[in-house]
């Protein structure tokens, strides 16, 4: 099993647990250059809020888009948009990525901005 298949297997396991809870989830995806975040409804049919380092208003604030400070900025922004949409509690779906570095920075920034996991 290669690296991507292992990550997808971890992601599937986690998503099955979240699906049983039927709670809103904060799903992330990262590449070497960017990080993306979405708040998805409990049934998975509607995206309530989204943010990424490719958006012009976030990108203009950042010097680089593939580092920890960029992930923290996306975390703050997604929390603000989620709270504006009426969501305060979410389940954190890290999409099989390990919880360190940029993933941890995004989660911590979202918590500080008022989102509860």
Backbone as a printed PyTorch tensor [residue, N CA C, xyz], in Angstrom:
tensor([[[  0.8470,  -1.1770,   0.0000],
         [  0.0000,   0.0000,   0.0000],
         [  0.8960,   1.2450,   0.0000]],

        [[  0.6210,   2.1440,  -0.9120],
         [  1.4400,   3.3490,  -0.9730],
         [  0.9110,   4.4190,  -0.0210]],

        [[  1.5830,   5.5610,   0.0040],
         [  1.2910,   6.6290,   0.9580],
         [ -0.1260,   7.1890,   0.8000]],

        [[ -0.5540,   7.3970,  -0.4370],
         [ -1.8790,   7.9630,  -0.6710],
         [ -2.9860,   6.9810,  -0.2830]],

        [[ -2.7960,   5.7120,  -0.5900],
         [ -3.8040,   4.7130,  -0.2250],
         [ -3.9430,   4.6010,   1.2910]],

        [[ -2.8380,   4.6860,   2.0060],
         [ -2.8780,   4.6390,   3.4710],
         [ -3.6450,   5.8320,   4.0180]],

        [[ -3.3940,   7.0180,   3.4620],
         [ -4.0860,   8.2210,   3.9010],
         [ -5.5790,   8.1280,   3.6190]],

        [[ -5.9360,   7.6370,   2.4530],
         [ -7.3460,   7.5160,   2.1020],
         [ -8.0670,   6.4900,   2.9840]],

        [[ -7.3620,   5.4460,   3.3930],
         [ -7.9470,   4.4490,   4.2930],
         [ -8.2200,   5.0670,   5.6650]],

        [[ -7.2670,   5.8580,   6.1690],
         [ -7.4710,   6.5630,   7.4410],
         [ -8.6320,   7.5470,   7.3350]],

        [[ -8.7180,   8.2540,   6.2160],
         [ -9.7740,   9.2410,   6.0090],
         [-11.1470,   8.5750,   5.9800]],

        [[-11.2500,   7.4400,   5.3190],
         [-12.5190,   6.7300,   5.2240],
         [-13.0010,   6.2620,   6.5930]],

        [[-12.0720,   5.7550,   7.3950],
         [-12.4130,   5.3090,   8.7490],
         [-12.9740,   6.4560,   9.5850]],

        [[-12.2970,   7.5910,   9.5170],
         [-12.7140,   8.7570,  10.2890],
         [-14.0560,   9.3020,   9.8100]],

        [[-14.2460,   9.3530,   8.5010],
         [-15.4980,   9.8800,   7.9540],
         [-16.6870,   8.9930,   8.2970]],

        [[-16.4790,   7.6800,   8.3890],
         [-17.5620,   6.7710,   8.7840],
         [-17.9980,   7.0580,  10.2200]],

        [[-17.0420,   7.3320,  11.0960],
         [-17.3770,   7.6640,  12.4800],
         [-18.1430,   8.9840,  12.5620]],

        [[-17.7090,   9.9740,  11.7940],
         [-18.3680,  11.2760,  11.8000],
         [-19.7750,  11.1660,  11.2020]],

        [[-19.9180,  10.3230,  10.1810],
         [-21.2220,  10.1640,   9.5420],
         [-22.2460,   9.5720,  10.5030]],

        [[-21.8260,   8.6620,  11.3820],
         [-22.7290,   8.0800,  12.3760],
         [-23.2120,   9.1340,  13.3640]],

        [[-22.3560,  10.1060,  13.6830],
         [-22.7300,  11.1730,  14.6090],
         [-23.7040,  12.1780,  13.9890]],

        [[-23.7260,  12.2480,  12.6490],
         [-24.5660,  13.1930,  11.9090],
         [-24.3490,  14.6260,  12.3710]],

        [[-23.0950,  14.9910,  12.5000],
         [-22.7370,  16.3340,  12.9270],
         [-22.0450,  17.0800,  11.7850]],

        [[-22.0490,  18.3740,  11.8650],
         [-21.3570,  19.2110,  10.8880],
         [-19.8590,  18.9580,  11.0170]],

        [[-19.1470,  18.9140,   9.8950],
         [-17.7130,  18.6270,   9.9560],
         [-16.8860,  19.7000,   9.2690]],

        [[-15.7100,  19.9030,   9.8110],
         [-14.7170,  20.7940,   9.2220],
         [-13.7140,  19.9070,   8.5090]],

        [[-13.7850,  19.8790,   7.1990],
         [-12.9310,  19.0200,   6.3940],
         [-11.7920,  19.8370,   5.8010]],

        [[-10.5890,  19.2930,   5.8460],
         [ -9.4370,  20.0080,   5.2900],
         [ -8.7630,  19.1590,   4.2220]],

        [[ -8.0190,  19.8180,   3.3780],
         [ -7.1640,  19.1470,   2.3950],
         [ -5.9350,  20.0200,   2.2330]],

        [[ -4.7840,  19.3840,   2.1370],
         [ -3.5700,  20.1750,   1.9580],
         [ -2.7430,  19.6310,   0.8070]],

        [[ -2.0830,  20.5380,   0.1310],
         [ -1.1050,  20.1970,  -0.8800],
         [  0.2000,  20.8490,  -0.4560]],

        [[  1.2150,  20.7070,  -1.2290],
         [  2.4940,  21.3050,  -0.8450],
         [  2.4450,  22.8310,  -0.8860]],

        [[  1.5700,  23.3990,  -1.7110],
         [  1.5090,  24.8520,  -1.8500],
         [  0.3070,  25.5070,  -1.1830]],

        [[ -0.7870,  24.7720,  -0.9870],
         [ -2.0190,  25.3830,  -0.4860],
         [ -2.6890,  24.5040,   0.5660]],

        [[ -3.6300,  25.0960,   1.3020],
         [ -4.4690,  24.3670,   2.2440],
         [ -5.9040,  24.8500,   2.0630]],

        [[ -6.8320,  23.9040,   2.0930],
         [ -8.2390,  24.1730,   1.8440],
         [ -9.0510,  23.6900,   3.0410]],

        [[-10.1320,  24.3930,   3.3800],
         [-11.0100,  23.9920,   4.4860],
         [-12.4600,  24.2290,   4.0830]],

        [[-13.3310,  23.2860,   4.4850],
         [-14.7570,  23.3990,   4.2090],
         [-15.5370,  22.9800,   5.4450]],

        [[-16.6260,  23.6700,   5.7100],
         [-17.5720,  23.2480,   6.7420],
         [-18.7460,  22.6310,   5.9890]],

        [[-18.9790,  21.3290,   6.2380],
         [-19.9690,  20.5580,   5.4960],
         [-21.0860,  20.1300,   6.4410]],

        [[-22.3100,  20.1850,   5.9730],
         [-23.4700,  19.8310,   6.8070],
         [-23.4090,  18.3710,   7.2370]],

        [[-24.2280,  18.0030,   8.2210],
         [-24.2230,  16.6650,   8.7910],
         [-24.5310,  15.5630,   7.8040]],

        [[-25.4250,  15.8340,   6.8490],
         [-25.7500,  14.8070,   5.8600],
         [-24.8010,  14.8310,   4.6610]],

        [[-23.9210,  15.8160,   4.5990],
         [-22.9100,  15.8880,   3.5430],
         [-23.4020,  16.4810,   2.2440]],

        [[-24.5740,  17.0770,   2.2350],
         [-25.1290,  17.5770,   0.9910],
         [-24.8160,  19.0520,   0.7190]],

        [[-24.5090,  19.8170,   1.7750],
         [-24.3340,  21.2560,   1.6060],
         [-22.9990,  21.7000,   2.2100]],

        [[-22.2700,  22.5290,   1.4760],
         [-21.0820,  23.1750,   2.0060],
         [-21.5240,  24.5150,   2.5820]],

        [[-21.3610,  24.6640,   3.8900],
         [-21.8370,  25.8640,   4.5750],
         [-20.8390,  27.0120,   4.5110]],

        [[-19.5440,  26.6940,   4.5180],
         [-18.5000,  27.7200,   4.4540],
         [-17.2360,  27.0910,   3.8780]],

        [[-16.4220,  27.9040,   3.2530],
         [-15.1560,  27.3970,   2.7270],
         [-14.1040,  28.4990,   2.7580]],

        [[-12.8580,  28.0730,   2.8380],
         [-11.7340,  29.0090,   2.8180],
         [-10.5000,  28.2670,   2.3070]],

        [[ -9.6130,  28.9860,   1.6650],
         [ -8.3620,  28.3870,   1.1980],
         [ -7.3340,  29.4820,   0.9500]],

        [[ -6.1070,  29.0520,   0.7840],
         [ -5.0370,  30.0120,   0.5160],
         [ -5.0570,  30.4890,  -0.9270]],

        [[ -5.9430,  29.9620,  -1.7490],
         [ -6.0590,  30.4320,  -3.1240],
         [ -6.9960,  31.6210,  -3.2530]],

        [[ -7.7840,  31.9240,  -2.2110],
         [ -8.7010,  33.0610,  -2.2530],
         [ -7.9140,  34.3690,  -2.1910]],

        [[ -8.3660,  35.3430,  -2.9490],
         [ -7.6380,  36.6060,  -3.0820],
         [ -7.5040,  37.3590,  -1.7650]],

        [[ -8.5650,  37.3860,  -0.9430],
         [ -8.4910,  38.1570,   0.2970],
         [ -7.5520,  37.5200,   1.3200]],

        [[ -7.3950,  36.2120,   1.3120],
         [ -6.4380,  35.5480,   2.2090],
         [ -5.0300,  35.6260,   1.6230]],

        [[ -4.9370,  35.4060,   0.3280],
         [ -3.6310,  35.3920,  -0.3460],
         [ -2.9330,  36.7470,  -0.2670]],

        [[ -3.7140,  37.8230,  -0.2630],
         [ -3.1160,  39.1600,  -0.2220],
         [ -2.4460,  39.4500,   1.1200]],

        [[ -2.9070,  38.8030,   2.1940],
         [ -2.3430,  39.0030,   3.5320],
         [ -1.0510,  38.2030,   3.7200]],

        [[ -0.9050,  37.1090,   2.9750],
         [  0.1970,  36.1670,   3.1900],
         [  1.3890,  36.4220,   2.2790]],

        [[  2.5660,  36.0770,   2.8020],
         [  3.7680,  36.1120,   1.9800],
         [  3.9190,  34.7960,   1.2280]],

        [[  3.7370,  33.6740,   1.9600],
         [  3.7810,  32.3340,   1.3680],
         [  2.4720,  31.6180,   1.6950]],

        [[  2.0400,  30.7080,   0.8180],
         [  0.7640,  30.0320,   1.0410],
         [  0.9200,  28.5990,   1.5330]],

        [[  2.1130,  28.0700,   1.6080],
         [  2.3080,  26.6750,   1.9890],
         [  2.9620,  26.4890,   3.3360]],

        [[  2.7580,  27.4200,   4.2680],
         [  3.4140,  27.2910,   5.5710],
         [  2.4010,  27.3520,   6.7130]],

        [[  2.8930,  27.2560,   7.9450],
         [  2.0470,  27.1910,   9.1310],
         [  1.2590,  28.4870,   9.3350]],

        [[  1.8640,  29.6230,   9.0800],
         [  1.1490,  30.8850,   9.2760],
         [ -0.0110,  31.0260,   8.2890]],

        [[  0.1500,  30.5040,   7.0840],
         [ -0.9400,  30.5260,   6.1090],
         [ -2.0820,  29.6280,   6.5660]],

        [[ -1.7560,  28.4810,   7.1200],
         [ -2.7810,  27.5670,   7.6280],
         [ -3.5330,  28.1950,   8.7970]],

        [[ -2.8280,  28.9050,   9.6580],
         [ -3.4750,  29.5760,  10.7820],
         [ -4.4290,  30.6580,  10.2900]],

        [[ -4.0510,  31.3650,   9.2660],
         [ -4.9210,  32.4030,   8.6940],
         [ -6.1920,  31.7850,   8.1110]],

        [[ -6.0600,  30.6550,   7.4350],
         [ -7.2270,  29.9540,   6.8900],
         [ -8.1180,  29.4610,   8.0260]],

        [[ -7.5100,  29.0110,   9.1180],
         [ -8.2830,  28.5580,  10.2810],
         [ -9.1240,  29.6730,  10.8740]],

        [[ -8.5440,  30.8620,  11.0070],
         [ -9.2950,  32.0110,  11.5250],
         [-10.4480,  32.3730,  10.5880]],

        [[-10.1590,  32.3810,   9.3130],
         [-11.1490,  32.7840,   8.3100],
         [-12.3100,  31.8020,   8.2350]],

        [[-12.0150,  30.5000,   8.2670],
         [-13.0850,  29.4910,   8.1850],
         [-13.9550,  29.5400,   9.4380]],

        [[-13.3560,  29.8130,  10.5930],
         [-14.1420,  29.9120,  11.8270],
         [-15.0920,  31.1030,  11.7630]],

        [[-14.6130,  32.2240,  11.2520],
         [-15.4660,  33.4070,  11.1200],
         [-16.6340,  33.1420,  10.1800]],

        [[-16.3630,  32.4950,   9.0510],
         [-17.4210,  32.2050,   8.0880],
         [-18.4050,  31.1790,   8.6290]],

        [[-17.9230,  30.1910,   9.3800],
         [-18.8060,  29.1670,   9.9460],
         [-19.7220,  29.7700,  10.9990]],

        [[-19.1760,  30.6200,  11.8520],
         [-19.9880,  31.2670,  12.8870],
         [-21.0280,  32.1900,  12.2410]],

        [[-20.6530,  32.8580,  11.1750],
         [-21.6030,  33.7030,  10.4450],
         [-22.7270,  32.8650,   9.8250]],

        [[-22.4180,  31.6150,   9.4670],
         [-23.4240,  30.7100,   8.8930],
         [-24.2540,  30.0220,   9.9690]],

        [[-23.9290,  30.2660,  11.2520],
         [-24.7050,  29.7000,  12.3460],
         [-24.1750,  28.3910,  12.8980]],

        [[-22.9360,  28.0480,  12.5770],
         [-22.3320,  26.7980,  13.0450],
         [-21.2900,  27.1340,  14.1070]],

        [[-21.4250,  26.5370,  15.2930],
         [-20.4360,  26.7660,  16.3470],
         [-19.6990,  25.4920,  16.7320]],

        [[-20.3200,  24.3190,  16.5240],
         [-19.6750,  23.0450,  16.8550],
         [-19.5170,  22.2070,  15.6030]],

        [[-18.3110,  21.6530,  15.4320],
         [-18.0120,  20.8090,  14.2760],
         [-17.1810,  19.6130,  14.7120]],

        [[-17.1410,  18.6080,  13.8610],
         [-16.2150,  17.4940,  14.0210],
         [-15.0600,  17.7580,  13.0630]],

        [[-13.8350,  17.5460,  13.5180],
         [-12.6610,  17.8650,  12.7000],
         [-12.2850,  16.6690,  11.8380]],

        [[-12.4400,  16.8190,  10.5250],
         [-12.0890,  15.7830,   9.5520],
         [-10.7650,  16.1860,   8.9260]],

        [[ -9.7000,  15.5210,   9.3440],
         [ -8.3690,  15.8900,   8.8570],
         [ -8.0000,  15.1710,   7.5660]],

        [[ -8.9350,  14.4280,   6.9960],
         [ -8.7700,  13.7480,   5.7020],
         [ -7.5910,  12.7880,   5.6770]],

        [[ -7.2990,  12.1710,   6.7920],
         [ -6.2270,  11.1850,   6.8560],
         [ -4.8410,  11.7670,   7.0600]],

        [[ -4.7240,  13.0930,   7.0790],
         [ -3.4250,  13.7230,   7.3040],
         [ -3.0750,  13.6480,   8.7870]],

        [[ -1.8040,  13.5440,   9.0970],
         [ -1.3710,  13.5040,  10.4890],
         [ -1.6140,  14.8540,  11.1520]],

        [[ -1.9350,  14.8070,  12.4390],
         [ -2.2820,  16.0220,  13.1810],
         [ -1.0080,  16.6870,  13.7040]],

        [[ -0.3130,  17.3790,  12.8430],
         [  0.8480,  18.1820,  13.2220],
         [  1.1110,  19.1920,  12.1210]],

        [[  1.9270,  20.1640,  12.4020],
         [  2.2890,  21.1640,  11.4050],
         [  1.1220,  22.0270,  10.9840]],

        [[  0.8680,  22.0530,   9.6740],
         [ -0.1690,  22.9300,   9.1300],
         [ -1.5730,  22.5120,   9.5560]],

        [[ -1.8120,  21.2190,   9.6930],
         [ -3.1290,  20.7340,  10.1120],
         [ -3.4170,  21.1970,  11.5420]],

        [[ -2.4330,  21.0590,  12.4060],
         [ -2.5930,  21.4870,  13.7980],
         [ -2.7600,  23.0040,  13.8870]],

        [[ -2.0080,  23.7550,  13.0960],
         [ -2.1010,  25.2150,  13.1140],
         [ -3.4890,  25.6790,  12.6860]],

        [[ -4.0540,  25.0550,  11.6700],
         [ -5.3970,  25.4070,  11.2210],
         [ -6.4210,  25.1050,  12.3140]],

        [[ -6.3210,  23.9490,  12.9380],
         [ -7.2610,  23.5560,  13.9940],
         [ -7.1670,  24.4880,  15.1950]],

        [[ -5.9610,  24.8020,  15.6240],
         [ -5.7740,  25.6870,  16.7770],
         [ -6.3150,  27.0910,  16.5010]],

        [[ -6.0740,  27.6070,  15.2990],
         [ -6.5620,  28.9410,  14.9420],
         [ -8.0870,  28.9640,  14.8810]],

        [[ -8.6980,  27.8960,  14.3880],
         [-10.1590,  27.8310,  14.3250],
         [-10.7500,  27.7750,  15.7310]],

        [[-10.0960,  27.0520,  16.6360],
         [-10.5560,  26.9930,  18.0250],
         [-10.4550,  28.3630,  18.6900]],

        [[ -9.3450,  29.0500,  18.4710],
         [ -9.1480,  30.3770,  19.0630],
         [-10.1650,  31.3910,  18.5380]],

        [[-10.6030,  31.2040,  17.2930],
         [-11.5720,  32.1200,  16.6880],
         [-13.0100,  31.8100,  17.0960]],

        [[-13.2170,  30.7460,  17.8990],
         [-14.5540,  30.4920,  18.4370],
         [-15.2400,  29.2280,  17.9870]],

        [[-14.6040,  28.4310,  17.1490],
         [-15.2060,  27.1760,  16.6950],
         [-14.8900,  26.0730,  17.7020]],

        [[-15.8670,  25.2350,  18.0220],
         [-15.6570,  24.1680,  19.0080],
         [-15.6350,  22.8210,  18.3060]],

        [[-14.6200,  21.9950,  18.6210],
         [-14.5670,  20.6350,  18.0900],
         [-14.7050,  19.6930,  19.2510]]])
